[in-house]
Amino acid sequence: MEVDMGKAAVTMRDLQKMSAAAIKSLPHAVPITSGDETVGMLMPLHRPDPERMKAVLDRIEEHYNALPEDSKQWLERFLEERER
């Protein structure tokens, strides 16, 4: 099945006919609809661009380093609690 890249949504009927290649070729996540109801989200998985990912992580580190010390401590406690 060929995918219309301009589609705002994929119907349940369309989804049944889609191949893995068609799903991977989607440029972004699209809602899955059944009648007038949105029932899910179809999101293709793309390998991230390593340079772009490094730039994002560098920005995160830059913002983290600019935080006041008490905010860093709060964030560390929050992340530790999430991992339990």
HELIX and SHEET records of a PDB file:
HELIX    1   1 MET A   12  LYS A   17  1                                   6    
HELIX    2   2 ALA A   20  LYS A   24  1                                   5    
HELIX    3   3 PRO A   50  ALA A   66  1                                  17    
HELIX    4   4 GLU A   69  ARG A   82  1                                  14    
SHEET    1   A 3 VAL A  10  THR A  11  0                                        
SHEET    2   A 3 VAL A  30  SER A  34  1                                        
SHEET    3   A 3 GLU A  37  LEU A  42 -1                                        
END                                                                             
